[in-house]
Amino acid sequence: MKILVLSQKIRLKPAQILVLGFAAVILIGTILLSLPFAAKSGKSVGILNAFFTATSAVCVTGLVVVDTYTTYSLFGQLVILILIQTGGLGFMTMATLIFFILGKRITLRERLVIQEALNQMHISGVVKLAKYVITTAVFFELCGAALLSIRFIKIYGLLKGIYYGIFHAVSAFNNAGFDLIGDFRSFTPFVLDPLINIVVMSLIVIGGLGFSVIHEVFSVRDFYKLSLHSKIVITMTAILLLTGFFIFFLLEYSNPKTLGQLPLGGKILAAAFQSVTPRTAGFNTISLSDMTLPAKLFTIFLMFIGASPGSTGGGVKTSTFFIVILLIYTVVVNKEEVEIYNRRISIENVYRAIVIVVISFLLIFSITFLLTITEKGEDLLTIVYEATSAFGTVGLSLGLTPKLSNAGKLLIIILMFSGRVGPLTIAMALASSKKPALYKFPEDRILVG
């Protein structure tokens, strides 16, 4: 709230408020996680490790330099849980909740920030959408927690089982990837458990669709009556999930270290889970480092795309990638307009999609280049995998993150923050105010391709 008050005094842009808001939450989380009683050992994990964990939690990534269960006390775990919820729903959504509790009126400027935070095209209805975001998240998280608790209570007892159900439901819905299983195992002990797999996958997919899409799906209930945005998100999500399942199933079917030793039902379940988790979730039920090279490369591709706009996930987003594919098709067949589902996509949307993909690629390439310098002895694929996972706020790791140097940790932190806030949002926050053009230069052409 202080960030919003400050913005009114020095006239910050909505994009700048978002960047500062996320940074402020990370700072608070860093201070809390660095306290001695936040660790089970009673000794501070250190500022840098606390900073890394706080950034990973707020940016709902799931990459960790220390194991969450064995390192952090109950207090530290609860701090991480709150950071995940705040980061997943967004700084402004949580601020909106506080405004409602305090009975404070939401001004036009605050509505503009909410519009930017929820990635909406219009300012009308953003407060109502923010309310819907909160109630929807609570509903699905409670449902997920209840179902997961059924299994966890049998394993860990009543209180711990309920706590595990709540923690992993919140982590899954917010696509965070943090777990309390211990020893960096994620959900590998539950690879054959249909209840845990199906519930976690469902929470990941729903949380990654975007709240405006969820609202439309439940209110309209007819695909052909949905908005163009919802149609594209659902179409691209279905394509990625189905394609991912078949590719992972075929590539890993005979791999004795992943799917090879599982029964047919287990193979199907594990392949489906591996198709869902690169959507920025960060959980895994099979050994990622033992996957085949083609499967690792395809995982990088899925992590780069990520979830959908206005969701709890990161990446360049499904609709962004879909528009770029449509643009390529439009140019190849020599059409004048980018069209889909009997609608024409605006040139502004096309420009933004291209800019997001290019900036994202350049950012990952730049950080990867620097990581090859700081993390000597690591192979290129592992570094690219880790960098893409950080940017896509995925959290999947081939084991490099716990071994990162101090410089490497800072580089991954930059990627996680950029991936959650959005590279275009950060660029707009740093850019100067747009001035109206007083004249136009003559148009000319250059040779390309």
Buried (B, 14 or more C-beta within 10 A) or exposed (E): EEBBEEBEEEEBBBBBBBBBBBBBBBBBBBBBBBBEEBBBEEEBBBEBBBBBBBBBBBBBBBBBBBBBBEBBBEBBBBBBBBBBBBBBBBBBBBBBBEBEEEEEEBEEBBBBBBBBBBBBEEEEEBBEBBBBBBEBBBEBBBBBBBBBBEBBBEEBEEEEBBBBBBBBBBBBBBBBBBBBBEEBBBBBEBBBBEEBBBBBBBBBBBBBBBBBBBBBBEEEEEEEEBBBBBBBBBBBBEEBBEEBBEBBBEBBBEBEEBBEEBEEEBBBBBBBBBBBBBBBBBBBBBBBEBBBEEBBBBBBBBBBBBBBBBBBBBBBBBBBBBBBEBBEEBEEEEEEEBEBEEEEBEEEBBEBBBBBBEBBBEBBEBBBEBBBEBBEEBEEEBBBBBBBBBBBBBBBBBBBBEEBEEEBBBBBBBBBBBBBBBBBBBBBBEEEEEEEEEEEEEEEEEEEE
